[in-house]
Amino acid sequence: MPYFAENARHLTLREGQSPNTGLRRGQVGALYALAAHFIERHDPALISLPTGYGKTAVLTAACFLAQARRVLVVTPTNTLRTQTARAFRTLDTLRRLTALPAEAALAGPLVAVVEERITSPQQWQALESSDVVVCTPYSASPDLDGAVPPPADMFDLVLLDEGHHSPAKTWAAFIRATPNSRHVLLSATPFRRDRRQLPGRLIFYYSLRQAVSENAFGKVCFSPVIVDEDALPESRDAALVARAVEVFRRDAAAGLQHRLLARTARISDAERLEEQYVNAGLRVEAVSSRRSKQQIEEIERRLVVGELDGVVCVDMFGEGYDFPKFKIAVLHSAHKSLVPTLQFIGRFARTNDEQTGTATFLAVPRDVDAESSELYRDGVDWDVLLADVVEARQQLALQQRETLQSFAQAGHPHADYEAVNPGAFRLPQHIAVYRAGQAPDFSAAPETLNSLQITNGWLSDDHSTYLLLAKSVRLSLPPQNESLAEVKLKQGEM
């Protein structure tokens, strides 16, 4: 019998009343919502949990809940792929939360990691003895040149970590290539800023404010570093380094096992800053795309055992990465907008490590985008502010998504527009309202509206609103003795 089906009875979905006595409330809610979705629907399920809240527990528990035969897990980076594979092999998160018994009573599943591009059916077949296969889009996406999709019946559960990437071609290809599988997308940001629609249905959304109210996050203290208005970048970085060293030594003296993560924008700056931190007395290394997988894994090992005090990163150890000892954040290069700033800060508020305390965030206030300036006022309660800012944005997108999901297909769409769904639309900012002499007839979608040809239509659940997609078709014949190209040229179309 497959591993997860055989051991599903060992999974205990229970909300803990104290640390490490059970799952968090949002994790339990997400898993129950997923169980209901699997019974009722086949479209992809989207689950939204705040950054740092604990999606690893949901990912691993979902496999037992679904009694999966074989699972494909897609992660955005090599670092996260390694971390995810380790989490599935050991099931440490579920064991620590007492959702599964200790390792002596239950061994972990067989996990395979895809590191090279899969270009033949035989490579997929070689993975059939595994219970879980972990990959990145760059190693296994069917959309890559020369890549082949997995056999149609190989995976019955596909998990997409950081699921907000799914509109990208390399990510969406996994869903298209596995039509018989159940698909689960997990993300802290289910509503993209570019408005591109995520596939499937949002089945569970747990707000940051709810997570804050249950003390799921620790405190983050902002420590502004003030420099002269005309200070050169080198002087600004030196001030940040000096203050970061002070904070690190203060925390170490208090018995806290904190690690430092400094963010910068360019590889050359990371290498320069590494030297500055080392000269200031900290054991720090630069991490960027120039490092090999083996080098990054060795740096991670040294961070864990305390052989390194921190790292200077260029977008590494970022999205989805779980290392709760990162408690000192230094922003040498500010993010361009509020959302990534919040996500960066949120990673330092994780509380699932015993020998850590309050996180410290260091930045030069004037370097931060105006949109984020509210974060840097004196006396700000970051827990509440982070929740308020994120919640305001998410609620608007959530209301729009729920409204559009209330519409069902009406009539037969034109063949070229069958794939369009209401979730792809943006609700208008300008609305014209008309008073009708009599109630409109919604018994059937119209085929035309004046000169417009209706290509698709959807009717709301309460049968009070039609959403119509139309196109305007204009045909103009060229005058006698004139070619169509000549007419277009005169009209400025060529």
Buried (B, 14 or more C-beta within 10 A) or exposed (E): EBBBBEBBEBBBBEBBEEEEEBBBBBBBBBBEBBBEBBEEEEEBBBBBBBBBBBBBBBBBBBBBBBBBBBBBBBBBBBBBBBBBBBBBBBBBBBBEBBBBBEEEEBEBBBBBBBBEBBEEEEBBEEBEEBBBBBBBBBBBBBBBEEBBBBEEEBBBBBBBBBBBBBBBEBBBBBBEBBEEBBBBBBBBBBBBEEEEBBBBBBBBBBBBBBBBEEEBBBBBEBBBBEBEEEBEEEEBBBBBBEBBBBBBEEBEEEEBBBBBBBBBBEBEBBBBBBEBBEEBEBBBBBBBEEBEEEEBBBBBEBBEEEEBBBBBBBBBBBBBBBBBBBBBBBBBBBBEEBBBBBBBBBBBBBBBBEEBBBBBBBBBBBBBEEBBEEBBEEEEEBBEBBBBBBBEBBEEBBEBBEBBBBBEBBBEBBEEBEEBBBBEBEEEEEEEEEEEEEEEEBEEBBEEEEEBEBBBBBBBEEEEBBBBBBEEEEEEEEEEEEEEEEBEEEEEEE
